[in-house]
């Protein structure tokens, strides 16, 4: 996941997970942070989303920054901050969406999902040429030595991390739904 879009996708994921956890959240009147569904979402954000986003920044930095800036010139504190922001977006949007979900007001939650996904899809479409190649900042801008993402280790990473995220989302959804049905 390119770092400019990771917080947006994370934000939409958190809100969607809150919607899925609606039955459990509606029954629990306590603080959101004390709910079992919140713990599941924090685990997803910390154990899956953060490492996946961090992988691309750490091992394919120029690609992750869309070849806009040379990754080697970006301070590691900026990298860390952006990766933590992406993970915090999942948790933060879940927390913010839980209030309207408890009141069965899904309009704001839909907006919390649709707006960031729309921004991400538009941005990914605009950056598709940059995302289709693997190389360094110098190679991309010098038009030499790049290779198609499908033939590179980056392509294998994108595929593997996509599978990891998809399986983790499925697992998270399963547990959130089970918690909702369990207490019915």
C-alpha positions as CSV (number, residue, x, y, z in Angstrom):
1,X,0.0,0.0,0.0
2,X,1.5,3.3,-1.0
3,X,1.9,5.5,2.1
4,X,-0.2,8.5,0.8
5,X,-3.3,6.2,0.6
6,X,-2.8,3.9,3.6
7,X,-4.4,6.3,6.1
8,X,-7.4,6.8,3.9
9,X,-7.9,3.0,3.3
10,X,-7.3,2.4,7.0
11,X,-9.9,5.0,7.9
12,X,-12.5,3.3,5.6
13,X,-11.6,-0.1,7.1
14,X,-12.1,1.1,10.6
15,X,-15.5,2.6,9.9
16,X,-16.6,-0.6,8.0
17,X,-15.5,-2.7,10.9
18,X,-17.6,-0.6,13.2
19,X,-20.6,-1.1,11.0
20,X,-20.0,-4.9,11.1
21,X,-19.7,-4.8,14.9
22,X,-23.0,-2.9,15.2
23,X,-24.9,-5.6,17.0
24,X,-22.2,-6.0,19.7
25,X,-21.7,-2.2,20.0
26,X,-25.4,-1.5,20.3
27,X,-25.7,-3.9,23.3
28,X,-22.7,-2.7,25.1
29,X,-23.3,0.7,26.8
30,X,-19.8,1.0,28.3
31,X,-16.9,2.9,26.8
32,X,-16.0,1.9,23.2
33,X,-12.4,1.3,24.2
34,X,-13.5,-1.4,26.7
35,X,-15.6,-3.3,24.2
36,X,-14.3,-6.7,22.8
37,X,-14.8,-5.4,19.3
38,X,-12.5,-2.5,19.9
39,X,-9.8,-5.0,21.0
40,X,-10.2,-7.0,17.9
41,X,-9.8,-3.9,15.7
42,X,-6.8,-2.8,17.6
43,X,-5.3,-6.2,17.1
44,X,-6.0,-6.0,13.3
45,X,-4.5,-2.5,13.1
46,X,-1.4,-3.4,15.1
47,X,-0.7,-6.9,14.0
48,X,-1.7,-6.7,10.3
49,X,-2.3,-3.2,8.9
50,X,0.8,-1.5,10.6
51,X,3.3,-4.3,9.4
52,X,1.9,-4.4,5.9
53,X,2.1,-0.6,5.4
54,X,5.5,-0.6,7.2
55,X,6.8,-3.4,4.8
56,X,6.3,-1.3,1.7
57,X,7.8,1.8,3.3
58,X,10.8,-0.1,4.6
59,X,11.6,-2.3,1.6
60,X,10.1,-0.5,-1.3
61,X,10.2,3.1,-0.1
62,X,10.5,4.9,-3.4
63,X,7.5,3.0,-4.8
64,X,5.6,3.6,-1.5
65,X,6.2,7.3,-1.9
66,X,5.1,7.1,-5.5
67,X,8.5,8.2,-6.7
68,X,7.6,11.7,-5.7
69,X,10.5,12.1,-3.3
70,X,13.7,10.0,-3.0
71,X,12.9,7.7,-0.1
72,X,16.5,7.8,1.2
73,X,16.1,11.5,1.9
74,X,12.9,11.0,3.9
75,X,13.8,10.9,7.6
76,X,13.0,7.6,9.3
77,X,10.9,9.4,11.8
78,X,8.6,10.6,9.0
79,X,8.3,7.0,7.8
80,X,7.4,5.8,11.3
81,X,5.0,8.6,11.8
82,X,3.1,7.9,8.6
83,X,3.0,4.2,9.3
84,X,1.7,4.8,12.8
85,X,-0.9,7.3,11.3
86,X,-2.1,4.6,8.9
87,X,-2.6,2.1,11.8
88,X,-4.2,4.8,14.0
89,X,-6.6,5.7,11.3
90,X,-8.2,2.2,11.5
91,X,-8.6,2.4,15.3
92,X,-9.6,6.1,15.3
93,X,-12.3,5.7,12.6
94,X,-13.7,2.6,14.4
95,X,-13.9,4.6,17.6
96,X,-15.6,7.6,15.9
97,X,-18.0,5.4,13.9
98,X,-19.0,3.4,17.0
99,X,-21.1,6.3,18.4
100,X,-23.4,6.7,15.3
101,X,-23.5,2.9,15.0
102,X,-24.8,2.5,18.5
103,X,-27.6,4.9,17.7
104,X,-28.3,3.1,14.4
105,X,-27.4,6.2,12.4
106,X,-25.5,4.7,9.5
107,X,-25.4,7.8,7.2
108,X,-22.2,9.3,8.8
109,X,-20.6,5.8,8.8
110,X,-21.3,5.5,5.1
111,X,-19.6,8.8,4.5
112,X,-16.7,7.7,6.6
113,X,-16.3,4.7,4.3
114,X,-17.1,6.2,0.9
115,X,-15.2,9.5,1.1
116,X,-11.7,8.0,1.9
117,X,-12.2,5.1,-0.5
118,X,-13.1,7.6,-3.3
119,X,-10.0,9.6,-2.6
120,X,-7.9,6.5,-2.6
121,X,-9.3,5.1,-5.8
122,X,-8.9,8.5,-7.5
123,X,-5.3,8.8,-6.3
124,X,-4.4,5.3,-7.2
125,X,-5.9,5.8,-10.7
126,X,-3.9,9.0,-11.1
127,X,-0.7,7.2,-9.9
128,X,-1.3,4.0,-11.8
129,X,1.7,4.6,-14.1
130,X,4.0,5.1,-11.2
131,X,2.6,2.1,-9.3
132,X,3.0,-0.2,-12.3
133,X,6.8,-0.2,-12.2
134,X,9.5,-1.2,-9.6
135,X,12.7,0.7,-9.3
136,X,14.4,3.5,-7.4
137,X,13.6,7.2,-7.5
138,X,16.6,7.8,-9.8
139,X,15.7,4.9,-12.1
140,X,12.1,6.1,-12.4
141,X,13.0,9.7,-13.2
142,X,16.0,8.7,-15.3
143,X,13.9,6.3,-17.3
144,X,16.3,3.4,-16.9
145,X,16.5,0.1,-15.1
146,X,12.8,-0.1,-14.0
147,X,10.9,-3.3,-14.4
148,X,7.2,-4.1,-14.5
149,X,5.8,-4.7,-11.0
150,X,4.6,-8.1,-12.1
151,X,8.2,-9.3,-12.8
152,X,9.7,-7.9,-9.6
153,X,10.0,-8.8,-5.9
154,X,7.7,-5.8,-5.3
155,X,5.0,-7.5,-7.3
156,X,5.3,-10.7,-5.2
157,X,5.1,-8.5,-2.0
158,X,2.0,-6.7,-3.3
159,X,0.4,-10.1,-4.0
160,X,1.4,-11.6,-0.7
161,X,0.5,-8.6,1.4
162,X,-2.9,-8.4,-0.4
163,X,-3.6,-12.0,0.5
164,X,-2.5,-11.3,4.1
165,X,-4.7,-8.3,4.4
166,X,-7.7,-10.0,2.8
167,X,-7.4,-13.0,5.1
168,X,-7.0,-10.8,8.2
169,X,-10.1,-8.8,7.2
170,X,-12.0,-12.0,6.8
171,X,-10.9,-13.2,10.2
172,X,-11.7,-9.9,11.8
173,X,-15.1,-9.8,10.2
174,X,-15.8,-13.3,11.3
175,X,-15.0,-12.6,14.9
176,X,-16.9,-9.3,15.0
177,X,-20.0,-11.0,13.6
178,X,-19.6,-14.0,16.0
179,X,-19.4,-11.6,18.9
180,X,-22.6,-9.9,17.7
181,X,-24.4,-13.2,17.3
182,X,-23.1,-14.6,20.5
183,X,-24.7,-12.0,22.7
184,X,-28.0,-12.0,20.9
